[in-house]
Amino acid sequence: FEPVSVGIAIGAVSALTGYLSYSDLYCRFAECCREERPLNASALKLDLEEKLFGQHLATEVILKALTGFRNNKNPKKPLTLSLHGWAGTGKNFVSQIVAENLHPKGLKSNFVHLFVSTLHFPHEQKTKLYQDQLQKWIRGNVSACGSSVFIFDEMDKLHPGIIDAIKPFLDYYEQVDGISYRKAIFIFLSNAGGDLITKTTLDFWRAGRKREEIQLKDLEPVLSVGVFNNKHSGLWHSGLIDRNLIDYFIPFLPLEYRHVKMCVRAEMRARGAAVDEDTVTKVADEMTFFPKDEKIYSDKGCKTVQSRLDFH
Ligand SMILES: Nc1ncnc2c1ncn2[C@@H]1O[C@H](COP(=O)(O)OP(=O)(O)OP(=O)(O)O)[C@@H](O)[C@H]1O
């Protein structure tokens, strides 16, 4: 061995390990993007199966979509999910679970961004401005962290056209102005299509079939066409649908009485209280259910469960 080169090699190795441990140490205290960190699919599965009630389709599709996407070292486009369903059925809740499984700080992470239509884009006459801001914002954040997550809540209240501003980022480009968007995740949340989902779910119920028998193919095509043709979906005549840039339309089924009860129990546990079945029944009985005759589905899903529990 030549002493000089051995010395250089040792120096290089120690510099490298020094760097590695420094970056590890740094990431322990500050948040790091860690684009290459594999998704813990079993943790996500467990989270969805234990926490999300009555949504077999959403559980299945989200798990499949995310594991497939994150296991792919070279995705051709960012992952785009469009979540649809009645109020209080778990769309925001799932986004939170997904966010936490991708970036441990969840919605508080610097790499997870939530846009709420009525809050961030309230004025129709400012559409152009919002489009510019949105593009800048997304460009800036993806250049800081390729695996950024963007959640758009209340898509049905978004003025038509705004969302098309992000079309170039969702497309199959290797790079746009030197930035690759292919590892980013976009999640749209909307009540649009909730009526179509309810109708199908009710048809199954009336036919005496189990809700778990509903398959994605019973709903996804209706949903994408329905949303495209709905002026108040945020995706009305949107290029995102036209160009097939939305990877999955994910239906959230209306929740039944038994699911509301499960939500009450979960909330009690989360508060560290023992589950008291009398209170569970009382809270569930206070909720209102539709359709008028059968009264099967909760009007507000599980949405007001937490506040109602405060009264008991
Ligand atoms: N399917 C579900 N399983 C478990 N908990 C649920 C479910 N749906 C709703 N919840 C509970 O109810 C709360 C409100 O639901 P969430 O905000 O996710 O509804 P949403 O579908 O986003 O409604 P909206 O369309 O009105 O925004 C959640 O924080 C969660 O605690």
The ligand as a Gaussian input file, in Angstrom:
#p B3LYP/6-31G(d) Opt

LIG

0 1
 N      -64.723000       7.019000       7.700000
 C      -64.299000       7.536000       8.868000
 N      -63.650000       6.766000       9.757000
 C      -63.226000       7.283000      10.935000
 N      -63.410000       8.566000      11.318000
 C      -64.050000       9.367000      10.465000
 C      -64.507000       8.915000       9.208000
 N      -65.101000       9.925000       8.575000
 C      -65.002000      10.987000       9.390000
 N      -64.368000      10.656000      10.519000
 C      -64.119000      11.541000      11.682000
 O      -64.849000      12.751000      11.478000
 C      -63.996000      13.871000      11.354000
 C      -64.444000      14.733000      10.189000
 O      -64.246000      14.036000       8.964000
 P      -63.470000      14.658000       7.718000
 O      -63.042000      16.053000       8.031000
 O      -62.409000      13.727000       7.269000
 O      -64.637000      14.712000       6.664000
 P      -64.581000      15.134000       5.141000
 O      -64.988000      13.941000       4.351000
 O      -63.278000      15.742000       4.810000
 O      -65.778000      16.202000       5.112000
 P      -65.994000      17.536000       4.239000
 O      -66.320000      17.080000       2.854000
 O      -67.174000      18.199000       4.880000
 O      -64.731000      18.335000       4.345000
 C      -62.605000      13.280000      11.153000
 O      -61.637000      14.108000      11.736000
 C      -62.676000      11.956000      11.845000
 O      -62.438000      12.109000      13.209000

